[in-house]
Each structure stands twice: as C-alpha cells, then as structure tokens.
Amino acid sequence: MRNLDFFAIISQFSHNRILWVTVLVWITGQGIKIVTNLLSGRRFNFRWLIRTGGMPSSHAAGVTALSVCCGMEYGFHSGMFALAAIFAMVTMFDAQGVRRSAGEQAEVLNKVIDDMYWHKKVDVGRIREFVGHSPIQVLAGLILGLGMAVLLF
C-alpha cells in the first residue's frame, strides 16, 4: 500500500465520480420526498432528511446508480460491477421485503398497544411503522438511479 499524504487522499476522494454521482442520486431521491411532502401541505420536518420509506426509494436509487457507475467505469463484465449489482439487488430486496414486513408488523403491534393503552392495561410508546418500501417505490428508485447515473457519469 502506498504512503499517501493527507492532500493526496483528499484529492483522490474529491475526484471519485462513482461516489459523488451515487451521493447526488441519493440526495435527489430524499429531496423528491421532501418536495412532495411540502406540496401535499405538510410542514417541513428534519426527520424527512434521514427517514426511510416513501416514494421514490432513495436506497434503490443510490445502489442502482452505484452499480451503473461501476459498470460504466470498469465494464459491465467486471467483478466490481458484479459486486455492486449484487449489493443493489440485496438492498432493494430488503427495502421492499424484510423492512416492509417489519413495518406491517409494527402497524399491528401499534393497534395492540393502542387497544391496551385505552383499556389502561399498559403504557408503551408507539413503534415506527413506515420502515420499508412498496415494490413500486423501489422500481421508481431504480429508474431514478439508472437515469441519473447515465446522465451524470
């Protein structure tokens, strides 16, 4: 491994197109959610910046952009693209599968907690329900990530 000085590391970091396109796509996905929430009449909430769920899936957009950029940089036959593509598939499966199921379970548990609370049997805080994505939200994120990666890379 080469001995790099601080400025060389910063220079390399700042010139990493794959990283910056991926970050920009993710920020755009989150930004779309913020704009749609504001247009629907809601007041701005800082939690929107880091919250999961919603349309489009910024997770799907980011990992799609990452894999497309890796393919464009290293070739779609490369190990780097294969690694990024598998990572994207696992992330998107998790976003609409496991995390969505956890959200549905949280919704049921919240109904149980509400029932117990109103009957004064237990005092428990609510569980966050909106943790996953619908398949259409993941697909929208995939399309956003693909389009932006091709345009920006």
N, C-alpha and C positions, 0 to 999 in steps of 0.2 A: 504494500500500500504506500502510495506517495505521501510525503510530508507536505501538506498544504497549509499555507498561511491563511489567516482569517479572511483577508480580502479576496483571495482566490476562491475560497469556499462561498463567500457572498456572491461573487461574480458568477460562479457556476450555478448557484441556486437561482439567481435572478434570470439566468438565461435558459432555464428549464421550461421549454414550451409545453411539454406534456403536463407538468404540474400546474402551470398558470392557466392553461385552457381548461383543465379539469376544475380548478378552483372557481374560475369565472362561470363555468356552466352550473356548478353547484349554487353559487351565489345568485345566478339568474333564476334558477328553479325556486329558491327561497323567496326571491324578490317577487316572482309571479304570485306566490301565495299571499304575500303581504299586500300587493296591489289589489288582488281580488277580494281580500278581506276588507280593505278600506273602501272599495267600490260598493261592497254589499252593506255599507253603513256602519260597520263596526269601528270602534275607537282603536287606535294603534296600541299594540301590546308587544313589549320587548320579547316576550316568550316566542313570538312568531319567528324570530331570528334563528332559534335553535330547536324549535318544536318539530317532532316527526309527524308524518301523516300529511294528508292534503294533496291537492292537485296543483301541479304535477309532482311526481316523486322526484325530489332533488337527489335522493340516493341513486335512483335508476339513471337519472340524467348524468350524474357525476361519474359513475362507474362505466357507463356506456361511452362517455367522452374519453375516459382514461383508456379503455380498450381500443377505441377507434384511433386515438392519437398514437398509441403504441404500435398498432398495425401500420399506420402511415409512416411512422419513424423507422421502425425496424423490419417492416414487411409483415404481411398477414400470414406468412408461413413460419414466423419466428416463435421461439419459446416465450419471448416477452409478451407477444400478443396473446398466445395461448394462456399464459398465466393471468393476464388482465381480463381476458374473456371469461375464464372460469370464475374468477373473482366476481365479475359482473353478474354472471348467472346465479351464483350463490347469494349475492347481495339482493338481487331482485326477487329470487325465490323467498328469501327470508322476509323481505319487506312486505310481500303480499300474502305470504303463507303463515309463518310462525308468529310474526308480530301482529298480524291481523287477528289471528286466533286468540292471542293474548288479550287484544283489545276487546274482542267479543266476550271473553271470559270475564274481563274487568267490568263490562256492562252488566252482566248477570249478577256478579258479586255486588255491584253498586245497588242494584234493585233489592238484593237481600239485605244489604246494610241499611238502605232507606227504610225498608219494612221493619227491621229490628229497631232502628232509631225511633221511628214514630210510635212503636209499641213500648218504648223505653226499656228495652232489654239490653242494649249495648250502645256504646258511644264510640264509633270508629270513623276515621276520616275516609273520604271517598278515594277510589282508585282511579288513576288516569286511564281513560278508555281509548283515546284516539292514538294508538301507537303504530298502526300498520297502514297499508295501502290496499286499495282495491286493484284488481288486475288492470283496469282502465287507467288508473293513476300511474301505475308502473309503466304501462305502454306509452302514455304521454311523456313520461320522463325519459324513456328510451328514445323516443322520436326527438325530443328536445336535445338530448345529449348527442345523438348522431348528427343532427343538423348543425348544431353549433360547432361540434368538433371539426366537421368537414369545412365549415365556413372560416373558422378561426385558425386552423392549423395550416 
